């Protein structure tokens, strides 16, 4: 047979497989507002860069008449391509083929592309759209999930792992996204839960819809399982492309540098976004935008635990990770959720050589029975652990309040921050002036002829003596007290001198963070 005939035969076979589950299944997919697996990959990757592998893989099921069924590509598309010119490995489950269910060969394809990603030291992107484990394949399907979870764990901190939830993701399947670095969800399309509404109704008698149980907004706002929320698949892909401009390929590299740009001073100016009244809340994201390149800030987990802000920006062309207390939400206190949010982000930045900038303004940890019983001690300790463990450049700017344990936790000098700067508005103390004065001067206030007047006088006395940055600076806990409009210059310089920082932590198999 001539090469032309062989080529023609190949094209015919490819055409069959590339149709996925067939015309009707594709139409049904489109009717729900979803793209097909290959369309998603093409939309996400650079034009013409996608190369597909294992196109002709066949499923291995033989029971329940599975031997009579043909499942093109076994319901998953795998390959390599580029995003912004940089290589990535990618897979996308094909819901048009047996509901994207995971069988032995389906999992083997995913594991193979994950192994490629580790060998090539490139990011791995997984697009999840699956009905779960293929029941007909029994324990072989379960073994597939186990193999994926193991690889997720081995790849953690070595290559960036991105999960995109663009359909159902239920049962054991949800643990793979949970093990990855960033999870993207789309409103009205993404669904994640361990047990579905039917099981919950049977076991507990509670009725709830899939959307209310595990929809995109639930995981973006309430559970914190999702890091980025989008209104459409295209917006989701744009978010992923933006993220890839800030992160490196692997843990041996640093993120790509860009040409430095000045902040957009007309829109964001510290003097106009930072209030003169110390009791007035403000949006710390505007402070970030006033000091970073082009005022561009990619926020992570924007809708979850809003009392802390995390995300990526560039200073003088280089990526930095920001962790900042948010005064407009719970006065910026640390609680269980915000501690988890911050700690995980800190560890990501440390794993991938991204310097950390911390903007501090908080009255401490959130008090209350609910928080104590929810384990705020354990959760709060995660922040301490993450900052202490981190060996990347760590720079802290104290904007206003820095009280008690919160002062220590937000990357203080005592957790080995490389530089700690403070604005003249900073208040560094064991607690707020009101509470401190009531304790220290309790006897004098009670004996006074005018207790309220005396209390106000003692509060002011305490403020003058302790609620300022100068006491901490006198002990060397603050490296410099700076004018707010000098912040960017100080950060640029500090990051430059820290560029070649080398810090070796004690040798050990691994630590025991307060999970």
ROLO-471091 format. One line per field, with one value per residue (C-alpha): residue number from 0; residue in one letter; x, y, z. Coordinates in pm, 1 decimal. Example, Ala and Ser with C-alpha at 12.3 -4.5 7.8 and 13.67 -1.06 7.14 Angstrom:
% residues 2
lumfi = [0 1]
drendren = [A S]
c1 = [1230.0 1367.0]
c2 = [-450.0 -106.0]
c3 = [780.0 714.0]
//
This chain:
% residues 515
lumfi = [0 1 2 3 4 5 6 7 8 9 10 11 12 13 14 15 16 17 18 19 20 21 22 23 24 25 26 27 28 29 30 31 32 33 34 35 36 37 38 39 40 41 42 43 44 45 46 47 48 49 50 51 52 53 54 55 56 57 58 59 60 61 62 63 64 65 66 67 68 69 70 71 72 73 74 75 76 77 78 79 80 81 82 83 84 85 86 87 88 89 90 91 92 93 94 95 96 97 98 99 100 101 102 103 104 105 106 107 108 109 110 111 112 113 114 115 116 117 118 119 120 121 122 123 124 125 126 127 128 129 130 131 132 133 134 135 136 137 138 139 140 141 142 143 144 145 146 147 148 149 150 151 152 153 154 155 156 157 158 159 160 161 162 163 164 165 166 167 168 169 170 171 172 173 174 175 176 177 178 179 180 181 182 183 184 185 186 187 188 189 190 191 192 193 194 195 196 197 198 199 200 201 202 203 204 205 206 207 208 209 210 211 212 213 214 215 216 217 218 219 220 221 222 223 224 225 226 227 228 229 230 231 232 233 234 235 236 237 238 239 240 241 242 243 244 245 246 247 248 249 250 251 252 253 254 255 256 257 258 259 260 261 262 263 264 265 266 267 268 269 270 271 272 273 274 275 276 277 278 279 280 281 282 283 284 285 286 287 288 289 290 291 292 293 294 295 296 297 298 299 300 301 302 303 304 305 306 307 308 309 310 311 312 313 314 315 316 317 318 319 320 321 322 323 324 325 326 327 328 329 330 331 332 333 334 335 336 337 338 339 340 341 342 343 344 345 346 347 348 349 350 351 352 353 354 355 356 357 358 359 360 361 362 363 364 365 366 367 368 369 370 371 372 373 374 375 376 377 378 379 380 381 382 383 384 385 386 387 388 389 390 391 392 393 394 395 396 397 398 399 400 401 402 403 404 405 406 407 408 409 410 411 412 413 414 415 416 417 418 419 420 421 422 423 424 425 426 427 428 429 430 431 432 433 434 435 436 437 438 439 440 441 442 443 444 445 446 447 448 449 450 451 452 453 454 455 456 457 458 459 460 461 462 463 464 465 466 467 468 469 470 471 472 473 474 475 476 477 478 479 480 481 482 483 484 485 486 487 488 489 490 491 492 493 494 495 496 497 498 499 500 501 502 503 504 505 506 507 508 509 510 511 512 513 514]
drendren = [X X X X X X X X X X X X X X X X X X X X X X X X X X X X X X X X X X X X X X X X X X X X X X X X X X X X X X X X X X X X X X X X X X X X X X X X X X X X X X X X X X X X X X X X X X X X X X X X X X X X X X X X X X X X X X X X X X X X X X X X X X X X X X X X X X X X X X X X X X X X X X X X X X X X X X X X X X X X X X X X X X X X X X X X X X X X X X X X X X X X X X X X X X X X X X X X X X X X X X X X X X X X X X X X X X X X X X X X X X X X X X X X X X X X X X X X X X X X X X X X X X X X X X X X X X X X X X X X X X X X X X X X X X X X X X X X X X X X X X X X X X X X X X X X X X X X X X X X X X X X X X X X X X X X X X X X X X X X X X X X X X X X X X X X X X X X X X X X X X X X X X X X X X X X X X X X X X X X X X X X X X X X X X X X X X X X X X X X X X X X X X X X X X X X X X X X X X X X X X X X X X X X X X X X X X X X X X X X X X X X X X X X X X X X X X X X X X X X X X X X X X X X X X X X X X X X X X X X X X X X X X X X X X X X X X X X X X X X X X X X X X X X X X X X X X X X X X X X X X X X X X X X X X X X X X X X X X X]
c1 = [0.0 135.3 218.0 -67.4 -317.4 -170.4 -196.1 -555.4 -633.7 -476.5 -684.7 -1003.8 -923.9 -837.9 -1160.8 -1363.4 -1180.7 -1183.4 -1563.8 -1558.3 -1889.4 -2057.1 -2272.0 -2563.0 -2337.8 -2152.5 -2481.7 -2592.4 -2262.9 -2303.4 -2666.2 -2543.6 -2314.8 -2000.3 -1722.1 -1587.9 -1261.7 -1052.3 -1218.7 -1124.3 -762.7 -742.7 -898.4 -656.0 -329.6 -140.8 -278.1 -150.3 61.5 -141.0 -5.3 -223.8 -93.4 -246.8 -533.0 -600.6 -602.1 -882.6 -1059.9 -982.9 -1328.9 -1463.4 -1755.2 -2115.2 -2088.1 -1807.1 -1612.7 -1874.3 -1838.8 -1594.4 -1493.8 -1280.3 -961.9 -1125.6 -1286.8 -983.2 -765.0 -394.7 -104.5 139.9 135.8 231.8 75.3 233.0 508.3 596.2 545.8 269.9 130.8 -246.0 -537.4 -911.1 -1180.4 -1433.0 -1784.8 -1925.1 -1754.3 -1919.5 -1971.4 -1597.2 -1595.5 -1255.7 -1150.0 -812.2 -681.9 -836.5 -635.1 -326.7 -338.0 -361.0 -78.0 138.6 103.6 161.8 482.3 583.4 525.0 751.4 1028.0 1010.2 965.3 663.3 327.8 39.9 -317.6 -611.9 -957.7 -1212.2 -1551.9 -1646.3 -1922.1 -1663.9 -1523.2 -1643.5 -1853.2 -1819.0 -1442.9 -1471.8 -1147.3 -940.3 -1111.2 -1038.9 -676.1 -658.7 -759.3 -499.6 -226.3 -330.9 -339.4 8.6 143.9 -31.3 148.2 489.2 453.8 352.8 609.1 800.2 580.9 272.8 -46.9 -365.3 -714.0 -999.8 -1346.2 -1571.3 -1846.9 -1915.1 -1632.9 -1768.6 -1667.9 -1301.7 -1236.1 -1241.0 -924.0 -700.3 -799.4 -765.8 -404.9 -317.6 -201.6 -487.8 -847.5 -1051.5 -1432.8 -1702.6 -2044.2 -2331.7 -2092.3 -1856.8 -1980.1 -1768.0 -1879.5 -1784.2 -2141.5 -2417.1 -2764.6 -2925.9 -2695.1 -2739.3 -3116.5 -3103.2 -2866.5 -2963.7 -3303.4 -3178.3 -3268.9 -3028.3 -2949.4 -2613.5 -2551.8 -2619.1 -2419.2 -2108.7 -2148.5 -1874.6 -1980.1 -2004.6 -1642.5 -1523.5 -1698.7 -1771.6 -1547.1 -1239.8 -1171.8 -1162.3 -902.9 -1046.8 -1412.6 -1528.6 -1861.2 -1772.1 -1526.0 -1348.4 -1303.7 -1164.6 -906.9 -806.7 -750.4 -524.6 -324.0 -283.7 -169.3 96.8 259.3 334.2 457.3 763.2 766.0 906.8 1079.1 1425.1 1330.7 1204.8 910.1 988.7 1084.8 899.5 990.3 936.2 637.6 543.2 211.3 -84.1 -44.4 -353.8 -579.5 -390.0 -208.3 -133.2 -224.1 -570.5 -650.6 -510.8 -728.0 -583.5 -825.2 -673.6 -1021.4 -1138.7 -1126.9 -981.5 -930.4 -576.0 -590.6 -565.2 -246.6 -106.1 -201.1 -34.7 306.1 316.2 402.1 122.2 -101.7 -178.8 -273.8 -396.6 -592.7 -622.9 -931.6 -1089.9 -1428.7 -1309.1 -1201.0 -1196.4 -1029.3 -699.3 -587.4 -341.5 -222.4 49.4 193.0 522.0 765.6 1036.6 943.5 966.7 685.8 608.8 341.5 136.9 -22.2 -218.2 -469.9 -794.2 -933.7 -1270.8 -1348.6 -1355.7 -1094.9 -838.6 -822.8 -681.6 -930.5 -944.6 -1023.2 -795.1 -508.1 -552.6 -576.5 -259.7 -51.6 -116.8 -31.2 289.3 400.0 324.9 535.7 817.5 808.6 832.4 1087.9 847.2 942.1 681.6 563.7 341.4 126.8 21.1 -277.5 -467.5 -587.9 -499.3 -682.1 -1061.9 -1195.9 -1501.4 -1627.9 -1692.4 -1335.6 -1182.6 -1390.0 -1312.9 -943.3 -816.5 -506.6 -416.6 -520.6 -346.0 -27.3 -22.5 66.7 349.7 477.1 456.0 639.7 904.8 969.1 987.6 1336.8 1244.5 1294.3 1041.5 964.0 702.8 548.2 346.8 84.9 -119.5 -223.8 8.5 -119.1 -37.2 6.0 -111.0 195.8 423.3 233.1 237.9 602.0 761.2 1132.8 1102.3 996.5 1307.6 1166.8 1457.6 1331.7 1056.8 945.6 684.8 487.7 476.1 108.1 206.8 90.5 296.4 183.3 56.5 -298.1 -494.9 -458.0 -811.9 -776.0 -421.1 -506.9 -803.8 -571.6 -255.8 -430.9 -732.7 -671.3 -612.8 -924.8 -1142.3 -1015.1 -1051.3 -1324.0 -1392.1 -1315.7 -1406.9 -1183.8 -898.4 -947.7 -921.6 -606.8 -446.7 -537.8 -363.9 -67.1 -39.9 -63.1 221.1 442.6 370.5 119.7 376.8 661.6 943.7 965.1 993.7 1246.8 1455.8 1502.4 1581.2 1251.8 1174.0 1453.3 1326.5 1035.0 944.8 708.6 416.5 514.0 860.0 718.5 773.1 1131.5 1213.3 1053.8 1240.0 1569.9 1498.5 1397.3 1707.9 1949.1 1765.9 1783.3 2059.1 1940.4 2045.5 1900.8 1935.5 1684.5 1780.0 1812.2 1510.6 1283.7 999.1 839.9 500.6 290.2 -28.4 -262.1]
c2 = [0.0 340.7 609.5 821.1 545.9 495.8 867.2 869.5 580.0 769.6 1076.9 872.0 710.9 1048.4 1199.4 935.9 984.7 1365.2 1360.5 1255.8 1114.0 1196.9 1475.8 1435.8 1430.8 1739.3 1922.5 1835.5 1970.0 2296.4 2330.7 2362.1 2650.9 2436.9 2400.7 2059.4 1930.2 2012.5 2350.9 2437.8 2343.1 2541.0 2848.0 2834.8 2761.9 2979.6 2951.8 2644.7 2525.2 2223.0 1877.4 1585.2 1247.3 903.7 978.6 612.0 484.1 233.8 162.9 -161.4 -243.0 -587.0 -633.4 -514.6 -520.5 -264.2 -481.1 -395.5 -19.0 217.6 522.3 755.1 847.3 691.5 1023.4 1242.3 1458.8 1498.7 1687.2 1976.4 2336.0 2685.1 2973.6 3313.7 3122.5 2899.7 2521.3 2347.2 1996.1 1972.1 1731.2 1785.1 1533.9 1485.9 1476.9 1375.4 1035.4 830.6 1146.5 1192.8 902.9 789.8 435.9 263.7 385.2 729.6 762.9 615.6 891.8 1157.8 1000.9 982.6 1355.3 1435.8 1230.0 1424.5 1750.6 1640.3 1519.8 1834.1 2063.2 2235.6 2333.2 2086.4 2201.0 1970.9 2055.6 1856.5 1767.8 1420.1 1211.0 1046.3 694.9 454.5 212.1 -64.8 -78.3 -100.8 -99.0 -25.8 312.9 377.5 280.8 544.3 817.2 697.6 716.8 1072.6 1182.7 1041.5 1236.6 1555.3 1518.6 1446.9 1743.9 1980.9 2257.9 2131.7 2244.6 2467.7 2261.3 2423.0 2271.1 2405.4 2284.9 2308.4 2064.8 1812.7 1698.3 1467.7 1201.1 1105.9 1315.5 1637.5 1546.7 1600.4 1969.3 2007.9 1890.0 2139.8 2499.8 2694.8 2597.4 2790.4 2776.2 2918.9 3031.8 2793.6 2542.5 2420.5 2167.3 2012.8 1793.9 1475.3 1349.5 1474.5 1603.4 1259.6 1095.6 1381.8 1352.0 975.4 987.5 1312.5 1394.7 1735.4 1872.9 2096.7 2168.7 2090.6 2464.3 2546.2 2246.5 2278.2 2545.0 2786.0 3069.9 2837.6 2732.4 3084.0 3251.3 2993.9 2687.3 2858.3 2555.9 2776.7 3047.8 3219.3 3276.5 3359.1 3431.9 3243.6 2986.9 3253.1 3477.2 3175.7 3113.2 3480.3 3451.3 3148.5 3330.9 3627.1 3401.9 3246.8 3587.6 3599.4 3246.7 3046.3 2715.7 2526.5 2556.7 2590.9 2912.7 3257.6 3424.2 3611.4 3976.8 4248.8 4608.0 4818.9 5052.2 5324.1 5304.6 5493.1 5788.5 5975.9 5683.9 5551.2 5783.5 5685.6 6026.7 6004.9 5637.5 5624.6 5806.5 6053.0 5931.3 5614.6 5474.1 5504.3 5185.7 5181.7 4935.9 4799.2 4693.4 5061.8 5084.9 4788.4 4946.1 5271.5 5104.2 4826.1 4839.9 4989.6 4947.0 4591.7 4344.4 3986.8 3899.5 3536.1 3409.5 3751.9 3637.6 3416.3 3546.5 3908.7 4030.2 3936.1 4011.9 3794.3 3808.8 3882.0 4204.1 4331.0 4575.0 4708.0 4439.5 4138.5 3928.1 3962.0 3801.5 4036.1 3947.6 4235.1 4285.7 4436.0 4701.1 4723.0 4360.2 4270.7 4543.0 4315.6 4065.2 3716.9 3432.4 3066.2 3121.1 3417.6 3234.9 2932.2 3159.3 3351.0 3051.4 2850.4 3146.5 3217.8 2856.8 2870.6 3183.7 3032.1 2709.2 2899.1 3165.9 3458.4 3732.7 3822.7 4173.2 4202.6 4507.3 4505.3 4673.7 4459.0 4471.4 4103.1 3771.8 3758.0 3682.2 3473.6 3132.1 3024.7 3101.6 2931.8 2619.8 2622.1 2599.6 2954.5 2860.7 2588.8 2787.8 3103.5 2906.2 2819.6 3181.3 3179.1 2850.8 2959.0 3287.4 3131.0 2851.1 3077.6 3148.7 3388.0 3762.2 3879.8 4249.7 4391.7 4737.9 4828.0 5078.7 5130.6 4882.0 4597.9 4461.0 4151.1 3815.3 3965.2 4190.2 3889.2 3669.8 3918.6 3854.3 4053.3 4091.9 3805.2 3566.2 3673.9 3927.6 4067.0 4422.7 4575.4 4926.5 5129.2 5435.3 5710.9 5616.0 5269.8 5157.3 4863.6 4740.9 4444.8 4570.2 4879.1 5196.3 5175.6 4821.7 4874.5 5191.7 5023.7 4750.3 4946.2 5244.4 5062.4 5165.6 5531.6 5547.1 5386.4 5623.4 5934.6 6189.7 6193.1 5837.3 5902.5 6208.0 6021.2 5724.1 5949.2 6111.2 5772.4 5647.1 5948.9 5893.7 5533.4 5638.9 5883.6 5630.6 5305.9 5329.5 5438.8 5286.0 5450.8 5213.2 4911.6 5103.1 5177.1 4801.7 4738.1 4556.2 4812.6 4882.9 5218.8 5452.3 5584.2 5831.2 5660.3 5809.3 5649.2 5296.8 5193.3 5322.3 5132.8 4814.3 4841.5 4877.7 4605.6 4355.9 4440.0 4382.9 4060.6 3920.1 3672.9 3587.1 3241.5 3092.8 2733.4 2596.8 2305.0 1973.2 1749.5 1512.4 1762.2 1978.0 1927.3 2232.5 2278.1 2130.2]
c3 = [0.0 -98.7 155.1 20.2 92.4 438.9 501.4 382.9 617.2 905.6 829.8 824.2 1160.9 1310.3 1181.4 1364.1 1693.6 1671.4 1662.4 2026.0 2141.5 1814.4 1674.5 1917.9 2224.2 2102.2 2041.8 2394.7 2530.8 2338.7 2455.3 2814.1 2716.3 2728.9 2475.1 2380.3 2526.4 2219.0 2172.9 2530.2 2475.0 2149.7 2316.1 2607.7 2428.0 2182.1 1829.0 1647.5 1939.9 2054.0 1976.6 2082.1 2196.3 2259.8 2023.0 1952.7 2310.2 2373.5 2699.6 2880.1 3018.1 2937.3 3177.2 3141.9 2760.8 2767.4 2524.1 2262.3 2307.6 2140.7 2347.8 2130.6 2316.5 2623.5 2705.7 2763.3 2538.7 2626.2 2475.1 2490.9 2374.5 2480.0 2671.5 2608.5 2429.4 2724.9 2717.8 2912.7 2938.4 2933.3 2951.5 2909.8 2996.4 2715.6 2857.6 2516.4 2554.5 2830.2 3034.3 3067.0 3313.0 3433.5 3351.3 3365.3 3025.3 3074.1 3394.8 3228.2 2964.0 3235.0 3435.9 3124.3 3047.0 3416.0 3404.1 3092.3 3278.2 3563.9 3330.2 3117.5 3424.2 3267.9 3424.3 3403.8 3334.3 3393.5 3258.0 3457.8 3310.0 3423.6 3572.2 3798.1 3816.5 3546.2 3748.8 3489.4 3548.5 3926.8 4122.3 3809.2 3789.3 4156.8 4107.0 3832.7 4074.8 4324.6 4061.2 3973.2 4339.4 4395.4 4100.0 4216.0 4547.3 4394.0 4158.5 4439.0 4474.0 4168.5 3877.7 3881.4 3873.2 3744.6 3771.5 3561.8 3661.4 3355.8 3438.8 3713.4 3939.5 4207.2 4455.5 4465.8 4155.3 4361.1 4545.5 4244.3 4209.2 4586.4 4558.2 4284.4 4318.2 4163.2 4090.7 3833.3 3826.1 3600.6 3718.1 3642.5 3479.9 3752.9 4010.1 4286.4 4575.1 4757.2 4780.0 4552.1 4640.6 4597.3 4850.8 5095.9 5066.6 5123.1 5420.0 5589.6 5446.0 5331.7 4991.3 4802.5 4438.1 4277.0 4234.7 4600.6 4717.2 4507.4 4242.3 4137.6 4365.1 4666.6 4626.2 4545.1 4840.5 5111.3 5096.6 4950.7 4728.9 4418.6 4360.9 4053.5 3963.7 3610.4 3442.9 3123.9 2993.9 2787.1 3091.7 3274.8 2998.8 3007.2 3383.5 3332.0 3064.9 3299.9 3585.5 3362.6 3313.4 3687.0 3767.9 3657.2 3467.6 3763.4 4100.1 3942.0 3766.3 3849.8 3685.1 3364.3 3404.3 3217.9 3139.6 3453.5 3453.7 3696.4 3883.5 3736.6 3970.6 3850.1 3949.1 4248.3 4484.4 4843.9 4981.4 4827.0 4909.0 5263.4 5520.3 5772.1 6041.2 6200.0 6262.1 5900.7 5691.1 5339.2 5053.9 5079.5 4712.6 4623.1 4830.6 4637.1 4305.2 4406.4 4438.2 4173.3 3803.1 3593.8 3900.1 3780.7 4051.4 3995.8 4306.8 4416.7 4605.4 4578.1 4709.0 4996.3 5340.0 5217.8 5540.8 5382.0 5026.7 4834.6 4477.0 4225.1 4091.7 3953.5 4107.4 3877.5 3625.3 3859.6 4005.6 4375.8 4589.6 4807.5 5141.6 5291.2 5570.0 5439.6 5680.7 5503.2 5595.6 5966.9 6024.7 5858.9 6146.9 6106.4 6150.8 6051.0 5683.8 5622.3 5794.1 5566.5 5263.5 5345.8 5456.0 5142.4 4918.2 5112.0 5064.8 4690.4 4650.8 4853.1 4649.2 4320.4 4406.8 4423.9 4676.1 4937.5 5023.0 5329.8 5401.3 5764.4 5926.0 6175.6 6536.4 6588.7 6566.5 6558.0 6907.0 6981.1 7083.2 6723.3 6621.0 6922.5 6870.3 6496.3 6582.7 6528.1 6728.8 6478.3 6172.2 6290.2 6349.1 5977.3 5895.5 6148.5 6007.8 5643.3 5695.5 5920.0 5672.1 5365.7 5232.5 4950.9 5006.3 5266.3 5301.9 5537.6 5545.9 5856.2 5746.2 6058.4 6330.3 6428.9 6757.0 6959.0 6792.0 6465.0 6460.0 6494.5 6246.1 5956.8 5873.9 6153.1 6214.5 6459.8 6178.7 5990.3 5749.9 5550.8 5581.6 5793.4 5707.0 5891.3 5801.5 6067.2 6109.8 6235.1 6579.5 6708.6 7047.4 7249.3 7204.6 7106.5 7316.2 7455.5 7584.9 7707.5 7897.1 8066.1 8196.6 8281.1 8438.6 8577.5 8935.5 8850.4 8635.9 8904.6 9176.9 8961.9 9030.6 8658.6 8536.2 8172.9 8149.7 8313.5 8083.4 7775.1 7916.1 7980.2 7633.6 7485.1 7716.3 7601.7 7236.2 7280.1 7454.8 7274.5 6985.5 6731.4 6529.5 6723.7 7019.3 6787.3 6575.0 6884.4 6935.9 6568.3 6502.6 6233.7 5985.3 5865.3 5924.7 5584.2 5427.3 5253.1 4915.9 4951.2 4975.1 4614.5 4611.8 4930.2 4795.6 4463.6 4646.4 4902.6 4634.3 4432.7 4722.6 4814.6 4461.1 4539.7 4889.9 5007.7 5324.3 5431.5 5679.5 5908.3 5722.9 5777.2 5591.9 5628.7 5892.8 6054.1 5971.4 6175.5 5913.3]
//
